């Protein structure tokens, strides 16, 4: 059983699809922490990135900026964690973020398939 941190937007419920596809794993899902203060949820996020075996990040089309996910990916990269990035937006300005990831795909289905191979 792997510990998987779910990084990315909180509006499209993509996390539910990942969890449903691989329910045997433990997930660190920022939607569940219930924290409102930036210092508190940032601390929670970074602590759980560190606890995770792998980071699954999803930059959905409805994610306005991805700034928080960039910090999570950077922390995971610095810690040597494997990172799968689903990059739906394919922004040129995100090249530096994509370079920090082990696998980059452009749709959630492909990301879920890769996770199955890794986990």
KAKA-V606652 format. One record per pair of residues at least 24 apart in sequence whose ideal C-beta (glycine too) atoms are under 8 Angstrom apart, sorted by the first residue. I is the first residue (numbers start at 1). GAP is how many residues later the second one is. Records with the same first field share a line. If there is no record, write none. Layout:
I->GAP, GAP
This chain:
1->24, 25
2->24, 51, 52, 116, 117
3->24, 25, 48, 49, 50, 51
4->24, 48, 49, 50, 51, 52, 111, 115
5->43, 44, 46, 47, 49, 50, 51, 67, 71
6->24, 50, 51, 52
7->42, 48, 49, 50, 51, 61, 62, 65, 66, 69
8->49, 50, 51, 52, 55, 58, 61, 78
9->49, 50, 51, 53, 54, 57, 60
11->49, 51, 52
12->48, 50
14->44, 46, 72, 94
15->43
17->91, 95
18->38, 40, 90, 93, 94, 97
21->91, 94, 95
22->90, 93, 94, 97
25->94
28->24
42->29
45->26, 27
46->25, 26, 29
49->26, 27, 30, 32
50->25, 29
52->24, 29
53->28, 29
54->27, 28, 29, 30, 61, 64, 65
55->26, 27, 28, 29
56->27, 28, 30, 55, 59
57->26, 27, 28, 29, 44
58->27, 28, 30, 50, 53
59->26, 27, 28, 29, 30, 35
60->26, 28, 29
61->27, 28
63->26
66->28, 31
70->27
73->24, 27, 28
74->26
76->24
77->24
82->36
84->27, 30, 31, 34
85->26
86->24, 25
